[in-house]
Amino acid sequence: MHRTVIALVALTGVMAAAAPAHGADRAVLQRDADKLVDYGAPGVLAEVDTPNGKVKVRSGYGDTEARTPVSWHTHFRAGSATKTFTATVLLQLVGEGRLTLDDTVDHWLPGVVAGNGNDGTKITVRNLLQHTSGLPDYTRALPFLDNAEDFEANRFRTLTAPDMVAMAMKYAPTFAPGTGWEYSNTNYLLAGMIVNKVTGHDWQQEVQRRIIAPLGLRNTTAPYTDPHLPEPHAVGYQRFAKDEAAIDVTALNPSWAGAAGAIVSDTDDINTFLRALITGKLLKPAQLKEMQTTVPAPELDPVFQGARYGLGLMWVPASCGGYWSHGGDIHGFKTRDAVSADGRRSAVITMNTDSPVAKPGLPPLTQDMSVDLMEHAICGTA
């Protein structure tokens, strides 16, 4: 990647817009962003939107070689934050009476989920969006995601959702549908395929038509195979093993992530989307209630203690009650987001690695590295 080398800049910075948050808020958020760099993020940008205005803080470097900061308007791969977009589209279709949450996968995709104990006649659309299907994760069949040499050989490879679902069917389910909870990207590939079956359009087209265009999300795209990020963007770094050097993985074909994780966005747009969603601008009340009806998600406890999962959203407890969220991890980028229950406060963090390694001597984290910043951003405890 071409890099423009400029003079050394400060590691930290704050930008306020509209009616800025109090100085104390900014100072605490800056401290939290600096802590994320200490725990292994090359660079960080966080935006917090409140009734009193918005504030952005950044720390570290968007390009460690050029020693330049993350742009205030950086684009990034949102990873699994994509799932909230996909779930919203499907719930809009439910609200239009074009399908129901109790429809089986086999009703819409006959024969697609079958083999090795997987049975699409027993899995509902709700199970997919809720991660209660028990379906194996297709990423298990993609070894290049976990190996630097294989990644370099496959980073521009195009994969289709049907092919990846077929890969997942080589593995047995984890549990019978509806009897457990386990995060599986296969669920959302199938959700995207059902969007296509119901509408006749790819999930990307429906996200564009139903969410991106109406909300004016000018810096959000739902790409197919385009490996490049729009400018400006940070360099995405990845360590494939803790003792290996990080490599530049910014350019990659996002087709392997699909409706589970391919969206590209920025902090402004994701904040706008989350607030619109929670305040009822995208879903009818019945469908928003379904999205926010949660089940225990014990797999998340080590990083988000007490978190519960709805339909493409999770509820994270906090000192002020909690917040709605759906972060995303994808090669080169880690996204964390949050929106208060009333939609009045929201926050988005982007870090330009999905494989942070903390500086020596720091105590190990006992929760997700974003939790402190989100607590201060959403609960206003700064």
Residue, then its C-alpha position, 0 to 999 in steps of 0.5 A: m500500500h502506498r503510504t504518505v510519510i509525514a512528520l511525527v504527530a502526537l499520539t493522542g488527540v481530541m476533536a469535538a463537534a456541535a455542543p461538545a461534551h464536558g472537558a472531564d468527559r473528553a479527558v476520561l475518554q482520551r485516557d480510555a483510548d490510550k489504554l486501548v493502545d497500551y493493550g495492543a491496538p496500533g491505533v484507536l478512534a472512538e466517537v461518542d454521541t450524546p444529547n450535548g453533542k459529540v466528541k471523538v478521541r484517538s490514540g496511537y497510529g493508523d500507520t505505524e510505519a509512517r507514524t500517522p494517526v488514525s484519520w478523524h473520518t477513517h473507514f474500517r471493516a465493521g466485521s460482525a457489526t454487519k449482523t445488526f444490518t442483516a437482522t434489521v433487513l430480515l425483520q423489516l421483511v417480517g414486518e411486511g408479512r413476507l416471512t415469519l420468524d418461525d419459518t424454517v430454513d428449509h422452507w426458504l432454502p430447501g435442502v441447503v442445511a442437511g447432512n451430519g445431523n444438520d436439519g434445516t426443517k428444524i431450524t427457524v429464522r429466529n434460531l439463525l438470528q439468535h444464534t440458537s441453531g446449533l449450526p457449525d461455523y463455516t470458518r472452521a473450514l477456512p484454514f487461511l483465516d488463521n495462517a499468515e502464509d495461507f492468508e497471503a495465498n487466499r486473501f483475494r479469493t472469492l467465496t460464495a455463501p452457498d459454498m461456505v454453508a456447504m463447507a459448514m455442513k461437513y461438521a455436526p451441529t453443536f446442539a439441537p435447535g433451540t436448546g443452547w446458544e453458540y455464536s456461528n457465522t453460518n447463521y448469518l450467511l443463511a440469513g443473507m441467503i433468505v433475504n435473497k430468496v424473499t426479495g430476489h435481491d442480494w443482501q447487499q442491495e437490500v441493506q443499501r435500499r433499506i438502511i444505507a440510503p434512507l439514513g444517508l450513510r454516505n460512508t457505509t458500503a456493503p461490498y461484494t468482492d472489492p478488496h479495497l477500503p475507501e480513503p481515508h483509512a488506517v492500515g489493518y494489522q494482523r498477527f496470526a500467532k502471538d509471537e509473529a510480527a503483525i502484517d498489513v492485511t488491509a486489502l482482502n476480498p470480503s466475500w468470505a465474510g458476507a452477510a455475517g461480516a463484510i460491511v465497511s463504515d465509519t464511526d459517524d454512520i454506525n452511530t447514526f444507524l444504531r440510534a435510528l434502530i433503537t428509536g424505531k426509525l427502521l423497524k415497526p414496534a413488534q419487530l423491534k421488540e423481537m430484536q430486543t428479546t434476549v436469551p442467555a449467551p454464556e459464551l460471551d460471559p468471559v468478555f461481556q459478563g452477563a450479556r444476553y443476545g437478541l436478534g442481531l443485537m446483544w444487551v450488555p449490563a453496565s452501571c446505568g443498566g446497560y446498552w445494546s451492542h454488536g461488535g465485530d472482529i475481522h482481519g485488521f480491524k476490531t469494532r465495538d459499538a453501543v447505544s443506550a436503551d433510549g437511543r440518546r447516547s451511542a459510541v463506536i470504537t475502531m481499532n486497526t487490529d484484530s490481534p492485539v498484544a498488550k505491552p509487557g507488564l500490564p495486568p491481564l484483561t478480565q473483560d473485553m478491552s472496550v468495556d471501560l470506554m463504553e461504560h463512560a460513554i454510555c453511562g456518562t460516568a466520566 
